[in-house]
Structures are given as C-alpha cells and as structure tokens.
Amino acid sequence: MLTVRPQTIFGWMLVVLFISLPTSALLSYSSSVAAETSAAAQKSAAAQKKAALRSQLFGETDSAQAAARAAQAGQFSPETYSQAEKHYRSAEKKLSRAKSIDSISSSLDKARSAYLSAAGNADIAQQTFAPALQARQDADAAQAGEFAPGEWSSAQKHLQAAIKALESGRKDSAIKRGAQAESAYRAAELAAIKNNYLAEARRLIAEAERQKVSRYAPKTLEEAKALLQQAELELNENRYDTDKARSIARRAKVQAGHAIYIKQQLHRVREEQLSEEALWLEGEAPLHKLASALDMHIDLDKGATAPTAAMSAKILALRADAAELVELKAEMAEAEEEMRILNQKLGSQSSRLMRQAEIKNKITLLESMFGFEQARVYRQGGNLLLRMVGLNFQSGQSTIQAKHFDLLAQLIKALKQFPGAQLSVEGHTDSFGSDAVNLELSQQRANAVAAYLAANMPEKFFKQMEAVGYGETRPVANNETAEGRTINRRIDLLIRPDF
C-alpha cells in the first residue's frame, strides 16, 4: 500500500498553486524580489561608501584625538580637550545627517587643532607640575584617599586649580598653585601614614580618656601618650621607614590597653570589695600556673623576683633543648637516609661516612673552642655555620670594636682547621632603618670581617672567600626588643670544608 506524507501533499499543492498563477502575477513577484535584492545591495554600498568617506575625513583628527588621550589631555588640559570633543561630536552629527563635506571638514579642523593644543598643554602641565604629580603618586601609594580623605580632596582641588591657571595662560599663578598642591599632597601622604599606623593607639588613648583612666593608672596612660608622640615624631622625620614607628605605636597601643585594664581591675576591687590580700594573691596565681606548666615548684615568701628568674632560666633551657632536638632530628633523618643508601651501595659510601664523622669531629672541636655567648655551631648538610653571637656591631656602624679582637683571634684559630675550604662571611642587621640602608650596612660589616680575616690569616688559605650582606632579611631573634635587635646585628660564617 502506498503511503503519502502530509508534508509531501502540501508541497505539491504549493507547486500546483504557483503554476496556476497568471503570468502577470509571476512577473510581479519576480520584480518584487529583485527590487528587495537591489535595495539591500544599495544600502550595503551606501554604508561602505559612508565608512570610506568617514575614514578619509576623520583620519587625521582621530590620530590627533588618540595623541591627546595618550597625553591625558582630559586631565591636564580639560577646557581645550572639552572643546575638541565638542567639535568632534558636531562633525559626527553632520556626517550622519549627510551635511556638506565643507561643513564636516570645518568642524574636524577645529577639533584636530584643539586636540593638538590640548596634547601640547598636557605635556607642559606634566613638566610644570612634576613635583606635585610625584607627591600625588606617593600620597596615593600611602592610600591617602582612604586614610586621609580630607587632605587628599584638598590637594586634588589645589592641583585642579593649578592646571586651570596654566591652561588659561596664568603661569605665575599656576606655579604657585602647583607648589601648594605638592605641599598638600605631602601633607595628605603623611596624614595617611600616621592614620594607618597610629589610628588604633589613638583610639585606645581616646577611650582611656573617656573612661577617665588617668585617675587610676596615670603613669601607664602617660607612657602610652609619650610613646604615641615618639611614633609620630619618628614618622615626621622618616615617613618611608615605618618599621621603628610601627614598633613604637604598637607599644603605645599596648600601654593604653594596659591602662584601661588597670582601671577596670581597680573598679572591680571596689565593686566586689576585694581585700588587698585577695588582690595580691590573685596577681600571684598566673605565676603558679606558669610554674606548674614548667613542672616547677615556686615559693613566693620572699617575692616573685627569684622565682621569675628561675622560670626564665628554665624557659631558656627548654628553648635550647628544642633547638638541639630539631638539629638531632635532622641529623637522625640524614643518618637514616645514608643508611638506606648504604644498603644499596655499601662499598661506595665509606668515604662519605668518613666525611660525616670528620664533620662531627669538627663540630665538637669548634664547640669546645667557643663559649655559649661567643659563637654557636650549626650543621647545614655537609657545611658548617658558625654564628658569631658575641661579635656585634653598634647600631648603624660597621667598624669592628677593639673589645672583639680576642674573639676574632679565637675565630682565626678555628678557621685554620679548614684549609682549602670555601668561606662565606655573611653580614646581617636588625629591621630598623630602610631596606636599602640595611642591605648596604650588612655588606659593609661582612666586608670588614672578611678584610680582617684576610689580613691575619695565611695568604690563599681558603679556596675562596666571599663577603655577602643580607640586610634585615634573615633575623634569628625578635626585632621588637633591644636584645633581639642586638643579636640580629651579627656575622655568620658559612664553611664549606674541603674534605
């Protein structure tokens, strides 16, 4: 049985209908299709012609516009640039309305001339206001818009006024305004730095004032205020080295919080009617808790000074033990690795074991040559690190003090145990001062020690000796304390033995 799909029937019906149409109708339909095709072609041709015309007319002006924008003319010659944009938009409007080429060209000539003038003005402005612009960049880097919005806004207004004066031909006024803008930006930068680093300390001191803390802890609060002033003075003198100011501001914040805490505790004493004895015993409780954690028993019948010293000594001993444990674990891991390799290549490892034994013997020898407060010996793989903890420098200085000559003589005796070794003399500083200054200072200190060794040891004793400064990048103690900073101003000697 033959099956005919509905779609097929519908298609044949259209064919029959089309064939049955009169010839005139067919001709009319064909003409309509041809007309539509022709109109589309004409429209496309017209668009192409218009684009070609625009490219021909606007080319030079577009280049001038790009140059003006690259020169940031909108910012540094706003009035002239605005006029250029106005003429440019007028030319575009005339083109869209098919105005005469002469009329379009007239607007474009005005726009091009204004763009070029604006670009020239912008270059002059950036040269004239270079100091102010550098100050603005520094203030922006300090996030003045966030931390000193008022000062930033004022500086912006001064710069805008200076630009406007220069663009209108009032050069003297522009220079004066530019100087004002520079000063305003510098003030905004400093205010932002201060607000960034000092805000929390200021807030706590203000809170202490609000709570009338001076009635209860006047000395502590005054110390907080003095530290805040010291931090502010430090920023005034060197706004680009914030390490020291940040440390002082942190201490000011701590003291302000401490003063508030003292006030709260004294308030509690009154409210709870605590006796002096109860308050005293409450203060001693943390000492007993700390002693318990250290597995110690303390007696406070003669005060806390002696027990505190004993606990401090215990803590220092524990820290030394922990450091030694880390070193021992590293040595054990290294020994285990060596044993694993030995199981694979026993015969070829005898020399390495001898080398390891010799290194250990050298470590023992060096440790016997120095006191704990003179130098520390560390193993770094197959190398030795001699940390001269007793060889310190005065802050900001690279001169070796005479009091260290005996220690250096002992150092030379120790180094003579390593003929043919490669020696690296490494200088280090604390974190106070700028990074660049600290790097240079550490290099000078390393150079000073290396020169001393070269002058007092046999010629060509070492295979190679170099002096390297690392600045503040490798601290071994807390830079927030004077003791820690003294330790960080040190010399390390890295010995690569020639075994």
GURO-697105 format. One record per residue (C-alpha): chain; residue number from 1; z negated, y, x negated. Coordinates in steps of 0.25 Angstrom, whole numbers. Layout:
BEGIN
+----+-----+-------+-------+-------+
: ch :   i :     z :     y :     x :
+----+-----+-------+-------+-------+
:  A : NUM :     Z :     Y :     X :
...
+----+-----+-------+-------+-------+
This chain:
BEGIN
+----+-----+-------+-------+-------+
: ch :   i :     z :     y :     x :
+----+-----+-------+-------+-------+
:  A :   1 :     0 :     0 :     0 :
:  A :   2 :     4 :    14 :    -6 :
:  A :   3 :    -8 :    24 :    -7 :
:  A :   4 :    -5 :    39 :    -7 :
:  A :   5 :   -15 :    48 :   -13 :
:  A :   6 :   -18 :    61 :    -4 :
:  A :   7 :   -16 :    69 :   -17 :
:  A :   8 :    -2 :    64 :   -18 :
:  A :   9 :     1 :    67 :    -4 :
:  A :  10 :    -4 :    81 :    -5 :
:  A :  11 :     5 :    83 :   -18 :
:  A :  12 :    17 :    78 :   -11 :
:  A :  13 :    14 :    88 :     1 :
:  A :  14 :    14 :   100 :    -9 :
:  A :  15 :    27 :    95 :   -15 :
:  A :  16 :    34 :    94 :    -1 :
:  A :  17 :    28 :   107 :     3 :
:  A :  18 :    33 :   114 :    -9 :
:  A :  19 :    47 :   108 :    -8 :
:  A :  20 :    47 :   112 :     7 :
:  A :  21 :    45 :   127 :     4 :
:  A :  22 :    56 :   137 :     5 :
:  A :  23 :    63 :   141 :    -8 :
:  A :  24 :    59 :   155 :    -6 :
:  A :  25 :    44 :   151 :    -6 :
:  A :  26 :    46 :   143 :   -18 :
:  A :  27 :    53 :   155 :   -25 :
:  A :  28 :    41 :   164 :   -21 :
:  A :  29 :    31 :   154 :   -26 :
:  A :  30 :    38 :   153 :   -40 :
:  A :  31 :    39 :   168 :   -40 :
:  A :  32 :    24 :   170 :   -38 :
:  A :  33 :    21 :   160 :   -49 :
:  A :  34 :    30 :   167 :   -58 :
:  A :  35 :    24 :   181 :   -55 :
:  A :  36 :    10 :   176 :   -57 :
:  A :  37 :    14 :   170 :   -71 :
:  A :  38 :    21 :   183 :   -75 :
:  A :  39 :     9 :   191 :   -71 :
:  A :  40 :     0 :   183 :   -79 :
:  A :  41 :     9 :   184 :   -91 :
:  A :  42 :    10 :   199 :   -89 :
:  A :  43 :    -5 :   200 :   -88 :
:  A :  44 :    -7 :   192 :  -101 :
:  A :  45 :     4 :   200 :  -108 :
:  A :  46 :    -3 :   213 :  -104 :
:  A :  47 :   -17 :   208 :  -109 :
:  A :  48 :   -11 :   205 :  -122 :
:  A :  49 :    -4 :   218 :  -123 :
:  A :  50 :   -17 :   225 :  -120 :
:  A :  51 :   -24 :   217 :  -130 :
:  A :  52 :   -14 :   221 :  -141 :
:  A :  53 :   -14 :   235 :  -137 :
:  A :  54 :   -29 :   235 :  -138 :
:  A :  55 :   -29 :   229 :  -151 :
:  A :  56 :   -19 :   239 :  -156 :
:  A :  57 :   -26 :   251 :  -150 :
:  A :  58 :   -41 :   247 :  -153 :
:  A :  59 :   -39 :   240 :  -167 :
:  A :  60 :   -43 :   252 :  -176 :
:  A :  61 :   -54 :   256 :  -166 :
:  A :  62 :   -60 :   242 :  -165 :
:  A :  63 :   -61 :   242 :  -180 :
:  A :  64 :   -68 :   255 :  -180 :
:  A :  65 :   -78 :   250 :  -170 :
:  A :  66 :   -81 :   238 :  -178 :
:  A :  67 :   -84 :   246 :  -190 :
:  A :  68 :   -93 :   255 :  -182 :
:  A :  69 :  -101 :   244 :  -177 :
:  A :  70 :  -102 :   237 :  -191 :
:  A :  71 :  -108 :   251 :  -196 :
:  A :  72 :  -118 :   250 :  -184 :
:  A :  73 :  -112 :   264 :  -179 :
:  A :  74 :  -118 :   262 :  -165 :
:  A :  75 :  -132 :   263 :  -172 :
:  A :  76 :  -129 :   273 :  -183 :
:  A :  77 :  -119 :   282 :  -176 :
:  A :  78 :  -122 :   280 :  -162 :
:  A :  79 :  -115 :   292 :  -156 :
:  A :  80 :  -102 :   291 :  -163 :
:  A :  81 :  -102 :   276 :  -160 :
:  A :  82 :  -104 :   278 :  -146 :
:  A :  83 :   -93 :   288 :  -145 :
:  A :  84 :   -84 :   278 :  -152 :
:  A :  85 :   -88 :   267 :  -142 :
:  A :  86 :   -85 :   277 :  -130 :
:  A :  87 :   -71 :   280 :  -135 :
:  A :  88 :   -68 :   265 :  -137 :
:  A :  89 :   -72 :   261 :  -123 :
:  A :  90 :   -63 :   272 :  -118 :
:  A :  91 :   -51 :   266 :  -125 :
:  A :  92 :   -54 :   252 :  -120 :
:  A :  93 :   -55 :   258 :  -106 :
:  A :  94 :   -42 :   266 :  -108 :
:  A :  95 :   -35 :   253 :  -113 :
:  A :  96 :   -40 :   245 :  -101 :
:  A :  97 :   -34 :   256 :   -91 :
:  A :  98 :   -21 :   256 :   -99 :
:  A :  99 :   -22 :   270 :  -103 :
:  A : 100 :   -13 :   276 :  -113 :
:  A : 101 :   -13 :   272 :  -127 :
:  A : 102 :   -15 :   286 :  -132 :
:  A : 103 :   -27 :   287 :  -123 :
:  A : 104 :   -33 :   274 :  -128 :
:  A : 105 :   -30 :   277 :  -143 :
:  A : 106 :   -37 :   291 :  -141 :
:  A : 107 :   -50 :   284 :  -137 :
:  A : 108 :   -48 :   274 :  -148 :
:  A : 109 :   -46 :   284 :  -159 :
:  A : 110 :   -59 :   291 :  -154 :
:  A : 111 :   -67 :   278 :  -154 :
:  A : 112 :   -61 :   274 :  -168 :
:  A : 113 :   -65 :   287 :  -174 :
:  A : 114 :   -79 :   287 :  -168 :
:  A : 115 :   -81 :   272 :  -173 :
:  A : 116 :   -77 :   276 :  -187 :
:  A : 117 :   -86 :   288 :  -187 :
:  A : 118 :   -98 :   280 :  -181 :
:  A : 119 :   -96 :   270 :  -192 :
:  A : 120 :   -96 :   281 :  -203 :
:  A : 121 :  -108 :   287 :  -197 :
:  A : 122 :  -115 :   274 :  -197 :
:  A : 123 :  -113 :   271 :  -211 :
:  A : 124 :  -118 :   285 :  -215 :
:  A : 125 :  -130 :   283 :  -206 :
:  A : 126 :  -134 :   270 :  -212 :
:  A : 127 :  -133 :   276 :  -226 :
:  A : 128 :  -141 :   288 :  -222 :
:  A : 129 :  -152 :   280 :  -215 :
:  A : 130 :  -152 :   269 :  -225 :
:  A : 131 :  -167 :   271 :  -228 :
:  A : 132 :  -170 :   271 :  -213 :
:  A : 133 :  -162 :   259 :  -210 :
:  A : 134 :  -169 :   251 :  -221 :
:  A : 135 :  -182 :   256 :  -215 :
:  A : 136 :  -178 :   251 :  -201 :
:  A : 137 :  -174 :   237 :  -207 :
:  A : 138 :  -187 :   236 :  -213 :
:  A : 139 :  -194 :   240 :  -201 :
:  A : 140 :  -186 :   230 :  -193 :
:  A : 141 :  -190 :   219 :  -203 :
:  A : 142 :  -204 :   223 :  -200 :
:  A : 143 :  -202 :   221 :  -185 :
:  A : 144 :  -205 :   236 :  -182 :
:  A : 145 :  -199 :   235 :  -169 :
:  A : 146 :  -209 :   224 :  -165 :
:  A : 147 :  -222 :   229 :  -173 :
:  A : 148 :  -220 :   244 :  -173 :
:  A : 149 :  -210 :   247 :  -161 :
:  A : 150 :  -215 :   262 :  -160 :
:  A : 151 :  -212 :   265 :  -175 :
:  A : 152 :  -199 :   257 :  -174 :
:  A : 153 :  -194 :   265 :  -162 :
:  A : 154 :  -197 :   278 :  -169 :
:  A : 155 :  -190 :   274 :  -181 :
:  A : 156 :  -178 :   270 :  -173 :
:  A : 157 :  -177 :   283 :  -166 :
:  A : 158 :  -178 :   291 :  -179 :
:  A : 159 :  -166 :   283 :  -185 :
:  A : 160 :  -158 :   285 :  -172 :
:  A : 161 :  -161 :   300 :  -173 :
:  A : 162 :  -156 :   300 :  -188 :
:  A : 163 :  -143 :   292 :  -184 :
:  A : 164 :  -141 :   302 :  -173 :
:  A : 165 :  -143 :   314 :  -182 :
:  A : 166 :  -134 :   309 :  -193 :
:  A : 167 :  -123 :   306 :  -183 :
:  A : 168 :  -123 :   320 :  -177 :
:  A : 169 :  -122 :   326 :  -191 :
:  A : 170 :  -137 :   330 :  -194 :
:  A : 171 :  -138 :   323 :  -207 :
:  A : 172 :  -151 :   330 :  -212 :
:  A : 173 :  -158 :   327 :  -198 :
:  A : 174 :  -152 :   312 :  -199 :
:  A : 175 :  -158 :   310 :  -213 :
:  A : 176 :  -172 :   316 :  -209 :
:  A : 177 :  -172 :   307 :  -197 :
:  A : 178 :  -168 :   295 :  -205 :
:  A : 179 :  -179 :   297 :  -214 :
:  A : 180 :  -188 :   298 :  -202 :
:  A : 181 :  -182 :   285 :  -197 :
:  A : 182 :  -185 :   278 :  -211 :
:  A : 183 :  -199 :   282 :  -211 :
:  A : 184 :  -201 :   278 :  -196 :
:  A : 185 :  -195 :   264 :  -199 :
:  A : 186 :  -204 :   262 :  -211 :
:  A : 187 :  -216 :   266 :  -203 :
:  A : 188 :  -211 :   256 :  -192 :
:  A : 189 :  -210 :   245 :  -203 :
:  A : 190 :  -224 :   248 :  -208 :
:  A : 191 :  -230 :   248 :  -194 :
:  A : 192 :  -223 :   235 :  -190 :
:  A : 193 :  -228 :   228 :  -203 :
:  A : 194 :  -242 :   233 :  -200 :
:  A : 195 :  -242 :   230 :  -185 :
:  A : 196 :  -237 :   216 :  -189 :
:  A : 197 :  -247 :   213 :  -200 :
:  A : 198 :  -259 :   221 :  -195 :
:  A : 199 :  -258 :   220 :  -180 :
:  A : 200 :  -267 :   209 :  -178 :
:  A : 201 :  -278 :   215 :  -187 :
:  A : 202 :  -277 :   228 :  -180 :
:  A : 203 :  -278 :   221 :  -166 :
:  A : 204 :  -291 :   214 :  -171 :
:  A : 205 :  -297 :   226 :  -176 :
:  A : 206 :  -294 :   234 :  -164 :
:  A : 207 :  -300 :   222 :  -156 :
:  A : 208 :  -312 :   223 :  -164 :
:  A : 209 :  -313 :   238 :  -162 :
:  A : 210 :  -312 :   236 :  -147 :
:  A : 211 :  -323 :   226 :  -147 :
:  A : 212 :  -332 :   235 :  -156 :
:  A : 213 :  -333 :   225 :  -167 :
:  A : 214 :  -338 :   236 :  -177 :
:  A : 215 :  -352 :   235 :  -170 :
:  A : 216 :  -353 :   220 :  -174 :
:  A : 217 :  -344 :   218 :  -186 :
:  A : 218 :  -341 :   232 :  -192 :
:  A : 219 :  -339 :   227 :  -207 :
:  A : 220 :  -329 :   216 :  -203 :
:  A : 221 :  -321 :   225 :  -194 :
:  A : 222 :  -321 :   236 :  -205 :
:  A : 223 :  -316 :   226 :  -215 :
:  A : 224 :  -305 :   222 :  -205 :
:  A : 225 :  -301 :   236 :  -203 :
:  A : 226 :  -301 :   238 :  -218 :
:  A : 227 :  -292 :   226 :  -220 :
:  A : 228 :  -282 :   231 :  -210 :
:  A : 229 :  -281 :   245 :  -217 :
:  A : 230 :  -279 :   237 :  -230 :
:  A : 231 :  -268 :   229 :  -224 :
:  A : 232 :  -261 :   241 :  -218 :
:  A : 233 :  -262 :   249 :  -232 :
:  A : 234 :  -256 :   237 :  -238 :
:  A : 235 :  -244 :   237 :  -229 :
:  A : 236 :  -243 :   252 :  -231 :
:  A : 237 :  -242 :   250 :  -246 :
:  A : 238 :  -233 :   238 :  -245 :
:  A : 239 :  -227 :   234 :  -232 :
:  A : 240 :  -217 :   224 :  -237 :
:  A : 241 :  -228 :   215 :  -244 :
:  A : 242 :  -237 :   211 :  -232 :
:  A : 243 :  -244 :   199 :  -238 :
:  A : 244 :  -256 :   207 :  -242 :
:  A : 245 :  -257 :   215 :  -230 :
:  A : 246 :  -255 :   203 :  -221 :
:  A : 247 :  -267 :   196 :  -228 :
:  A : 248 :  -276 :   209 :  -227 :
:  A : 249 :  -272 :   211 :  -212 :
:  A : 250 :  -276 :   196 :  -209 :
:  A : 251 :  -289 :   199 :  -215 :
:  A : 252 :  -291 :   211 :  -207 :
:  A : 253 :  -288 :   203 :  -194 :
:  A : 254 :  -298 :   192 :  -198 :
:  A : 255 :  -309 :   202 :  -201 :
:  A : 256 :  -306 :   209 :  -187 :
:  A : 257 :  -307 :   196 :  -180 :
:  A : 258 :  -319 :   193 :  -188 :
:  A : 259 :  -326 :   206 :  -184 :
:  A : 260 :  -323 :   203 :  -169 :
:  A : 261 :  -328 :   189 :  -171 :
:  A : 262 :  -341 :   194 :  -177 :
:  A : 263 :  -343 :   203 :  -165 :
:  A : 264 :  -341 :   192 :  -155 :
:  A : 265 :  -351 :   183 :  -162 :
:  A : 266 :  -361 :   194 :  -163 :
:  A : 267 :  -358 :   197 :  -148 :
:  A : 268 :  -361 :   182 :  -145 :
:  A : 269 :  -374 :   183 :  -153 :
:  A : 270 :  -379 :   194 :  -143 :
:  A : 271 :  -374 :   187 :  -131 :
:  A : 272 :  -379 :   174 :  -134 :
:  A : 273 :  -392 :   179 :  -140 :
:  A : 274 :  -390 :   171 :  -153 :
:  A : 275 :  -401 :   172 :  -163 :
:  A : 276 :  -397 :   176 :  -177 :
:  A : 277 :  -401 :   161 :  -182 :
:  A : 278 :  -391 :   155 :  -171 :
:  A : 279 :  -380 :   165 :  -176 :
:  A : 280 :  -383 :   161 :  -191 :
:  A : 281 :  -383 :   146 :  -188 :
:  A : 282 :  -370 :   147 :  -180 :
:  A : 283 :  -364 :   154 :  -192 :
:  A : 284 :  -368 :   143 :  -201 :
:  A : 285 :  -362 :   132 :  -192 :
:  A : 286 :  -348 :   133 :  -198 :
:  A : 287 :  -353 :   131 :  -212 :
:  A : 288 :  -360 :   118 :  -208 :
:  A : 289 :  -347 :   114 :  -201 :
:  A : 290 :  -339 :   116 :  -213 :
:  A : 291 :  -349 :   109 :  -222 :
:  A : 292 :  -348 :    97 :  -212 :
:  A : 293 :  -333 :    97 :  -213 :
:  A : 294 :  -334 :    97 :  -229 :
:  A : 295 :  -344 :    85 :  -228 :
:  A : 296 :  -355 :    94 :  -234 :
:  A : 297 :  -369 :    98 :  -230 :
:  A : 298 :  -374 :   112 :  -232 :
:  A : 299 :  -387 :   119 :  -231 :
:  A : 300 :  -388 :   134 :  -227 :
:  A : 301 :  -402 :   136 :  -230 :
:  A : 302 :  -398 :   146 :  -241 :
:  A : 303 :  -386 :   152 :  -234 :
:  A : 304 :  -371 :   148 :  -234 :
:  A : 305 :  -367 :   152 :  -248 :
:  A : 306 :  -369 :   139 :  -255 :
:  A : 307 :  -364 :   130 :  -244 :
:  A : 308 :  -352 :   138 :  -242 :
:  A : 309 :  -349 :   137 :  -257 :
:  A : 310 :  -351 :   122 :  -257 :
:  A : 311 :  -342 :   121 :  -245 :
:  A : 312 :  -331 :   129 :  -252 :
:  A : 313 :  -332 :   121 :  -265 :
:  A : 314 :  -331 :   108 :  -256 :
:  A : 315 :  -318 :   114 :  -249 :
:  A : 316 :  -312 :   118 :  -263 :
:  A : 317 :  -315 :   104 :  -268 :
:  A : 318 :  -309 :    98 :  -255 :
:  A : 319 :  -296 :   106 :  -257 :
:  A : 320 :  -295 :   102 :  -272 :
:  A : 321 :  -297 :    87 :  -267 :
:  A : 322 :  -286 :    89 :  -257 :
:  A : 323 :  -276 :    95 :  -267 :
:  A : 324 :  -279 :    84 :  -276 :
:  A : 325 :  -277 :    74 :  -265 :
:  A : 326 :  -264 :    79 :  -262 :
:  A : 327 :  -260 :    78 :  -277 :
:  A : 328 :  -265 :    64 :  -277 :
:  A : 329 :  -257 :    60 :  -265 :
:  A : 330 :  -245 :    66 :  -271 :
:  A : 331 :  -247 :    58 :  -284 :
:  A : 332 :  -250 :    45 :  -276 :
:  A : 333 :  -237 :    47 :  -268 :
:  A : 334 :  -230 :    49 :  -281 :
:  A : 335 :  -236 :    37 :  -287 :
:  A : 336 :  -233 :    29 :  -275 :
:  A : 337 :  -218 :    33 :  -276 :
:  A : 338 :  -218 :    30 :  -290 :
:  A : 339 :  -224 :    16 :  -288 :
:  A : 340 :  -213 :    14 :  -277 :
:  A : 341 :  -202 :    17 :  -287 :
:  A : 342 :  -209 :     9 :  -298 :
:  A : 343 :  -208 :    -3 :  -289 :
:  A : 344 :  -193 :    -1 :  -289 :
:  A : 345 :  -191 :     4 :  -304 :
:  A : 346 :  -203 :     0 :  -311 :
:  A : 347 :  -197 :     0 :  -325 :
:  A : 348 :  -191 :    13 :  -324 :
:  A : 349 :  -203 :    20 :  -319 :
:  A : 350 :  -212 :    18 :  -331 :
:  A : 351 :  -208 :    31 :  -337 :
:  A : 352 :  -211 :    39 :  -324 :
:  A : 353 :  -225 :    33 :  -323 :
:  A : 354 :  -228 :    37 :  -337 :
:  A : 355 :  -223 :    51 :  -334 :
:  A : 356 :  -232 :    51 :  -322 :
:  A : 357 :  -244 :    46 :  -330 :
:  A : 358 :  -241 :    57 :  -340 :
:  A : 359 :  -241 :    68 :  -329 :
:  A : 360 :  -254 :    63 :  -324 :
:  A : 361 :  -260 :    63 :  -338 :
:  A : 362 :  -254 :    78 :  -340 :
:  A : 363 :  -261 :    82 :  -327 :
:  A : 364 :  -274 :    76 :  -331 :
:  A : 365 :  -273 :    83 :  -345 :
:  A : 366 :  -269 :    97 :  -338 :
:  A : 367 :  -281 :    96 :  -328 :
:  A : 368 :  -290 :    94 :  -340 :
:  A : 369 :  -285 :   106 :  -347 :
:  A : 370 :  -288 :   116 :  -336 :
:  A : 371 :  -299 :   119 :  -327 :
:  A : 372 :  -298 :   119 :  -312 :
:  A : 373 :  -298 :   134 :  -311 :
:  A : 374 :  -287 :   135 :  -323 :
:  A : 375 :  -276 :   126 :  -318 :
:  A : 376 :  -272 :   115 :  -309 :
:  A : 377 :  -263 :   104 :  -312 :
:  A : 378 :  -253 :    98 :  -301 :
:  A : 379 :  -243 :    87 :  -302 :
:  A : 380 :  -229 :    90 :  -296 :
:  A : 381 :  -221 :    77 :  -297 :
:  A : 382 :  -218 :    76 :  -311 :
:  A : 383 :  -222 :    90 :  -315 :
:  A : 384 :  -236 :    97 :  -317 :
:  A : 385 :  -240 :   110 :  -310 :
:  A : 386 :  -251 :   118 :  -318 :
:  A : 387 :  -257 :   128 :  -309 :
:  A : 388 :  -264 :   139 :  -317 :
:  A : 389 :  -274 :   143 :  -307 :
:  A : 390 :  -282 :   150 :  -318 :
:  A : 391 :  -270 :   159 :  -322 :
:  A : 392 :  -270 :   170 :  -312 :
:  A : 393 :  -264 :   184 :  -312 :
:  A : 394 :  -269 :   197 :  -307 :
:  A : 395 :  -262 :   201 :  -294 :
:  A : 396 :  -249 :   208 :  -297 :
:  A : 397 :  -249 :   204 :  -312 :
:  A : 398 :  -242 :   195 :  -321 :
:  A : 399 :  -250 :   197 :  -334 :
:  A : 400 :  -258 :   185 :  -340 :
:  A : 401 :  -272 :   189 :  -341 :
:  A : 402 :  -279 :   186 :  -354 :
:  A : 403 :  -290 :   178 :  -347 :
:  A : 404 :  -279 :   168 :  -344 :
:  A : 405 :  -275 :   165 :  -359 :
:  A : 406 :  -285 :   154 :  -361 :
:  A : 407 :  -279 :   147 :  -348 :
:  A : 408 :  -265 :   149 :  -353 :
:  A : 409 :  -269 :   143 :  -367 :
:  A : 410 :  -274 :   131 :  -359 :
:  A : 411 :  -261 :   131 :  -351 :
:  A : 412 :  -253 :   130 :  -364 :
:  A : 413 :  -261 :   118 :  -369 :
:  A : 414 :  -258 :   111 :  -356 :
:  A : 415 :  -243 :   114 :  -356 :
:  A : 416 :  -242 :   109 :  -371 :
:  A : 417 :  -244 :    95 :  -364 :
:  A : 418 :  -230 :    96 :  -358 :
:  A : 419 :  -220 :    99 :  -370 :
:  A : 420 :  -205 :   100 :  -365 :
:  A : 421 :  -210 :   102 :  -350 :
:  A : 422 :  -203 :   111 :  -341 :
:  A : 423 :  -213 :   122 :  -337 :
:  A : 424 :  -212 :   132 :  -325 :
:  A : 425 :  -222 :   143 :  -325 :
:  A : 426 :  -224 :   148 :  -310 :
:  A : 427 :  -230 :   161 :  -306 :
:  A : 428 :  -236 :   163 :  -292 :
:  A : 429 :  -242 :   175 :  -285 :
:  A : 430 :  -250 :   178 :  -273 :
:  A : 431 :  -244 :   183 :  -260 :
:  A : 432 :  -248 :   197 :  -261 :
:  A : 433 :  -236 :   207 :  -265 :
:  A : 434 :  -222 :   206 :  -261 :
:  A : 435 :  -214 :   192 :  -263 :
:  A : 436 :  -205 :   199 :  -274 :
:  A : 437 :  -216 :   205 :  -282 :
:  A : 438 :  -224 :   192 :  -281 :
:  A : 439 :  -212 :   184 :  -286 :
:  A : 440 :  -209 :   193 :  -298 :
:  A : 441 :  -224 :   193 :  -301 :
:  A : 442 :  -225 :   178 :  -301 :
:  A : 443 :  -213 :   177 :  -310 :
:  A : 444 :  -220 :   187 :  -320 :
:  A : 445 :  -232 :   179 :  -320 :
:  A : 446 :  -224 :   166 :  -323 :
:  A : 447 :  -217 :   173 :  -334 :
:  A : 448 :  -230 :   178 :  -340 :
:  A : 449 :  -236 :   164 :  -341 :
:  A : 450 :  -223 :   158 :  -346 :
:  A : 451 :  -222 :   168 :  -357 :
:  A : 452 :  -236 :   166 :  -361 :
:  A : 453 :  -233 :   151 :  -362 :
:  A : 454 :  -220 :   153 :  -370 :
:  A : 455 :  -227 :   162 :  -380 :
:  A : 456 :  -239 :   152 :  -382 :
:  A : 457 :  -232 :   138 :  -382 :
:  A : 458 :  -223 :   132 :  -392 :
:  A : 459 :  -208 :   136 :  -391 :
:  A : 460 :  -199 :   127 :  -382 :
:  A : 461 :  -212 :   119 :  -378 :
:  A : 462 :  -207 :   118 :  -364 :
:  A : 463 :  -193 :   112 :  -360 :
:  A : 464 :  -192 :   124 :  -350 :
:  A : 465 :  -202 :   135 :  -345 :
:  A : 466 :  -199 :   144 :  -334 :
:  A : 467 :  -207 :   155 :  -326 :
:  A : 468 :  -206 :   155 :  -311 :
:  A : 469 :  -212 :   165 :  -301 :
:  A : 470 :  -215 :   160 :  -287 :
:  A : 471 :  -222 :   173 :  -281 :
:  A : 472 :  -231 :   170 :  -269 :
:  A : 473 :  -223 :   158 :  -264 :
:  A : 474 :  -232 :   147 :  -269 :
:  A : 475 :  -246 :   150 :  -266 :
:  A : 476 :  -257 :   140 :  -269 :
:  A : 477 :  -269 :   148 :  -263 :
:  A : 478 :  -271 :   157 :  -251 :
:  A : 479 :  -265 :   171 :  -253 :
:  A : 480 :  -274 :   177 :  -243 :
:  A : 481 :  -286 :   176 :  -253 :
:  A : 482 :  -288 :   183 :  -266 :
:  A : 483 :  -292 :   170 :  -273 :
:  A : 484 :  -279 :   163 :  -267 :
:  A : 485 :  -270 :   174 :  -272 :
:  A : 486 :  -276 :   173 :  -286 :
:  A : 487 :  -273 :   158 :  -286 :
:  A : 488 :  -259 :   161 :  -281 :
:  A : 489 :  -257 :   171 :  -293 :
:  A : 490 :  -255 :   159 :  -302 :
:  A : 491 :  -246 :   152 :  -312 :
:  A : 492 :  -241 :   137 :  -310 :
:  A : 493 :  -235 :   129 :  -322 :
:  A : 494 :  -225 :   118 :  -317 :
:  A : 495 :  -224 :   108 :  -329 :
:  A : 496 :  -212 :    98 :  -329 :
:  A : 497 :  -216 :    88 :  -340 :
:  A : 498 :  -206 :    82 :  -350 :
:  A : 499 :  -212 :    68 :  -349 :
+----+-----+-------+-------+-------+
